[in-house]
């Protein structure tokens, strides 16, 4: 694997050789000229060597695929390059003082060094910490973190001078050729991009939306699940740190929505587990700002997605997909408000179906169904709930029986206690919404002598 970076290592050794051959005697009259002649070539060699690292065609290599960067398979190679860069920088910084004419080359060098630091996220790595210290020296900064170098120190006024000294914009420009649609898989730039983006937060990220948005969409457009997950993680960070109107500008909302909606057809549980929260996050920011938000006749995007997920859930039998669908669906009820009444029948049917199928040992799908039932009882109109009170009440009582009486209950300990508390809460809310006949049925059930005491006590606490 070290041969992947052999050209980078050769260039760094050449830079070190130039420094070692230089006569640095203070009384030599040619010292000033030597300084001018040496600093720029050495900086150029370091920059070229790091460019070789970023341009390593690892994706097409038969041994290493680009996903393995995250599995630390290339860390020994990166560490070797990092140690050599530190050695050259130590000699350069300790032997010469930089002049104003070196500012731009040093800034370009700092950007490429920053990329090398972000290749790995390991802490307490000697070469990485040393390289970070050299970066601060090159930037003439008293910063203590990479975030400060990227966007400026927190709490400091972001005037023009501070913005010009930040490295986030030059870094994004530096990475742009490595993140094109036809090239991003061949380079290490996608790893650097996905690690630098979380370091840029509100309000700074608003200044770089146009720089990061195309790359995120390229990740999402890829056919591999690992790339889609990378894109979703970047997208969620972007949505968390910009305002709703900024998402709507230039049609970004439409582009993101159509891209994410296509992925709802996926059969990969790990992808859906991250995708559905991302869709909700987008709709939460934009649905209330859309023109149809006050039009109760029109179908909003949130309602469209909610109905689509309910349709998928009603026919799903793979437990991992059931967990992914149900986990975040209750959030859509609050987003839709009274619009959720339109789909109450399908929703109650899904809740009943999910409560009937055990999901040991954690019971995620059944806990999700209880959260969905609670959200329905909180937000939907009581007059609509009464239409389905028998179906929903029967499912809740039957599930409570399975938890408290049935000898085949697959849950125990904290999971069982949490489920009993949640189903009791659902029954309590149902009693408040339902008709008098439903309340009478529950009271007669409590008084029935054939019902075990454990169940009757739970029901009594729930309706009183």
N, C-alpha and C positions, 0 to 999 in steps of 0.2 A: 504493500500500500504506500510505502514511502516514495516509490518511484512516481506516484501521481504528482508529487510536488518537487521533483528533482530539479526542474528549471528554476523554481523559486529559491531553492536552497543554493543553487549555483550563483544566482545573482546576489544573494546576501553574502556569500563568501567572497565574492568579488568586491562588494562594498567594504567589507571588513579588511580586505587586503589593501585597498586604496588608503584606508585610514592608517593602517600599520606602517605603510611605506612612507608616509608623510613626515617630514621633518618639522616638529612642533616646537623648536627652540625659540624662546621669547625674544632673544636678541637678534634673530635672523631678520634681515631687512625684507626678505621675501615672504614673511609670515602672513601679512595682510593679503597679498595676492594669492598665496596658497589657500588661505581660508576661503576666499571667494571662489577659487577653482575647485575646491573639494566639496564644500557643503552641498551645492546644487547637484553634482553628479551622484553623490551618496544618497541624497533624498530621492533622486530619480530612480536609482537602482532599487531602493527599498519599495518604492511605489510600484515598480514593475514586477517585483517579486510577489507582492501581495496580490497584484492583478492576476498573476499566474495561479495563485491559490483559488481565487474566486472563479477563474475560468476553467478549472479542472473538469473535464467532461466525465463526471462520475456516474451520471445516470446511465450512459451507454456502456459503462464498464461491466463486464460479465460477472465480476465478483461483488461489486458494491452498487447498490441502488440508492437513490437520493433519500429514500425514507430512513436509511440506516444512519444518517447524520445524527438523528435524535437518539439512536441507540449507542452513541459514543464510540462507534467503530473507527472513526477517523481522528479521534482525539490524540493518539500518539503522533500522527503526522502533523496535526495542527500544533501540538506542543513543541515539536522539533523546530518548526518554522518560527513559533513565538519566541523560543529561547534565542534563536539566531537574531531575530529582530531586536530583542532586548540588548543583546551584546553590541550590535552596531550602534543602537541609539545611546547606550551608556557611553561608548567612546566618543560619539559625536557631541553629546551634550556636555560631557566633562572637559572636552578639549577646545571647543570653540564657542564663541558667543554669536548669536544670530543677529543679523542686521535687518533693517526694514525691507530691503529688497528680497529677503527670504520669506516674507510673510505669506504670500500666496502659495509657494511650493510647500511650505510647512503645513498650511491649512489643508491642502490636498493630501498630504501625507497623514495628517491627523484623521481625516475621514477614512482612509483605507485602514489605518490602525484600529479605529473604532469598529469597523466591520469585523476585523479579526478577533477583537475582544468579544463581540456578540455571537461569534460562531458557536461558542459553548456557554452554557449557563451554569456550569459547575462553580461552586464557591470554594474559597480557600485553595485555589490552584496558584502555585508560585509564579509561573510564567504569566498568567493572566493578571494577577495583582501588580506585578512589576510593570507589565505593559500598560496597565491603567495609570500607574504613577507617571510613567514616561509621557503618556498622552496628556495628563494635566500640565506637565512641564512644557510640552510643545504648545499647548493652548494658552500658556501663561495664565493659568487659572488656579484659584485657591479652592476649587470645587472638591467635594468629597464623594461624589457619585456620578455615574454615567448620565442620569437624568438631568443633572445641572448642566453638563456639557451639551446635552442635546437641545434643551429648550430654555435654559437659563434657570437660575436659582429661584426656588419657590419664595414668593413674597417680594421679589425684586421687581421694580417697575420695568416692564418690557418695552423700553424705548428702542429707537432705531439702532443705536449702537449695540445694545444687548442682543437684539435679533440678528444683527450681522455677525456676531461672534458665535452664535449657536450653530451646531453641526447637523441638526436634523435635516434641513433643506439640502445642504450639499451632499449628505449621505443618501437621501432619496434620489437625487439626480445621479449620483455615482452608481447606484444600483439599477437605475432604469434600463440600461442595455441588457442586464442580466435577467430582467423580469418581463420580457416580451412574451407574447403568446407562443411563439415558436422556439423560444430559447430558455424559458425559466426552469425547465426540468434539467437542463444541462449544467446548471451552475449552483453554487452554494448560496446565491443571493436570496433565495426564498426562505432559507433558514434565518439569515440575518434580518430580513424584512419582518418575519413573524415574531422575532424577538425584540426588535426595536419598536414596533408599533405599540405594545402594551406599556412602554415607558413614556409614551406621549399621551397626556390626559387633557381633560377640559381645563382651561379654554384653548390651549395651544393647538389641539388637533384640528380645530375649525380652520386654521390657516393652511392645512395641508390635505384637505379632503380630495382635491383633484389629483394629488400626487399618489395617494394610497388607494383610492377607489378602484381604478382600473385593474390594479394587481389583485385586489380581493376578488373581483369578478372573474379574473383568469383562474384563480384557485378554484372557485365554485364551478366553473365550466368544465373542469377536468373530469375524466371518467373514473378515476380512482378515488375510493372512499377516503383514504388518508389525505388527499389533496382537498376534498370537499370539507373535511373536518377542520383542516387548517384554515380554509376560507371562512367557515362559519365562526370560528374563534376570533379571527380578525374582524369580521363583520360585526359581531356582538360588541367588541370593544369600541368600534367606530360608532355604533348606534348609542352606546352608553355615554359617549363623550362629545356628542354634537346635539344640537337642538332639533326639534321636529321640523320647523321651517327649512332648516338646512338639508334635511333629508328629502324634502319635497322639491327643492330647487333643481332645475335642469333635468327634471324627470327621473332623478335617482330613485325615488320611491317606486316608480313603475318598473324600472329595471330590476331592482332587488326583489320586488314581489313576484314578478314573473319567473325569475330564476329560482327562488325558494319554493314556489308553488309546484314547479316541475319535480322537485326532489321529494315532495310528499308521496309520490308513487313508489318510492324506494322500499325495498324489503329488508334493508339492513337496520337492525335494531340500534346499533351504536350511532348511526347517522341520524336516525329519527329522534333519538334521545337529545341530541344537540340542535337538530333542525327546528323542532316545534317551539322550544323557547325562543329561538331566533325569530321565527315568524311572529310570535306573540309580541316580542319586543318591538319589531317593526310596526305592527298594527297599533300597538299602544301609543306610539309616538305620532302616527300619521292619521289614523282613522278619524279621530275627533277634529282634525284640521281639514278633512276632505269636505267637498261640497255636499255629499250625501249624508253627512253625519246627523243632520236634523230632519232628514226626509225618512219617515218611518216606513214608507212604501218601498223605497229602493233597497236593494240588498247590498250591504257594505262588504268590503273585502274580509273583514273579520267574521261576518256571518257566513260568507262563502267558504272560508277555511274551516270554520266550526262544523258546518254541515258536511263538508268533505271528510273530515276526520271521523265524525260520527258514522258515516256510511262505511268507512274502512273498519272501524271498531266493531260494528255489528256483525261482520263476517269473519273477523280475525280469530284464528285458533292457535297461533304461535305465541307462546308465553312471553318471549322477549319483546315482540312487537306490541303485545297487549300492554306490557309495562310502559313502553315508550309512548304509546298513544294516550294512556289514561293519566300519566303522571302530572302533566301540566294543563290538561283540558279544563279543569275547574276555573282557571284564570280567565278563560274566554267568556264565562258567564258574566263576570263583573264588567268585562269590556263591552259586551253586547247590551247589557241592561234588559230593557223590556223586549228587545228583539229575540231574546232567548226563549220567550214563550212560544214562538213559532215552531220550535224544534223540541218541545218538551216531551212529546210522545216518544220520539226516537231516543232522546236522552234517558228517560226512565227505563226504556227497554234495554239500553246499554248497561245502565247501573244494575238492573236485575240480573242480566246475563253474567256480568263480571263478578257479582257477589256469589254466584253459584259455583264458580270454579276456584278451587284453592290454588294458592301460589306460595308454597313454603320455600324457604323458611322465613323470608322477610315479609311476604304478603303485600308486595308493592302494588300489584294490580287491584287488590281488594281495598287497600287503604286509599288508592286513588279514586276508586268508585265511591267510597264514603265521602271523600272531599268534594267530589262532583255533586253528590246528593245534597250535601250541606250547602254548597253554593247555589244550587237550584232552589232550595227551600228559603234561602236568604233573599234572592234577587227576583225570582219569578212571582207572578201574581197569584195570590191564594185561590182566586176563583178558577184559575187554570190548573193549579195543583190538585184541586178537588176532583178533577176529571180522572186523574191517575192515582188517587190516594190509595185505592185498594191494591193495585199492582205494586206500588212503591212500599206501602206499609207491610204487605205480605212478605216482600223480599227482605226487608229489614228485620222483621220478627223471625223469619226463617234463619237468617244469618246469625242473629243473636242466639237462637236455639243451638245452632251448630257450634258456636263458640263456648257456650256455658253448659250445655247438657250432653251433646253428642260425644261418645267415647272416641270417635275417629277424628277429633279436632287436630289438625296438623300444626297448630301454633301453641306456644307456651311462653311463659315469662312476660317480658315487657311488650312484646309484639301483641300477645293476646290481650293484655290489659289496655293497650292503646286502642285496639279495635273495639273492645267492649265500650270504652268511653265514647268513641266516635259514633258508633251505631246508636248508643243511648241518646247522644246529642241530636242525631238525625231524627229519632223517634219523637223527641221532645219538640223539635221545630215542626215536625209533621202534625203533631197534635194541635199546635197553635193555628195551623193553616187549614186543617181538614174540617169536614162537616161534623155535626153532632152524632150522626149514625156511626161514623168511624171511631169517635171517642167512646161511644157505648160499646162497640165491638171490642176495643182494647180493654175496657173495664171488665167486660164479661170474661175475657180471656184470663185476666188476672184472678178472677174469682173461681175459675174452673179448677176443680180438685185434681184433675188428671195432669195438670201442668206442673212440672217440678218447681220446687220452691226457689231454686237459684234463678230460673227464668222469670218467675212472677215478681221476685224482689227487684230484678233489673228493670222490668217493665213498669213497676210501681214508681221507682225512682225517676224513670224517664218521663212519665206523664204527670207527675206531681211537682 
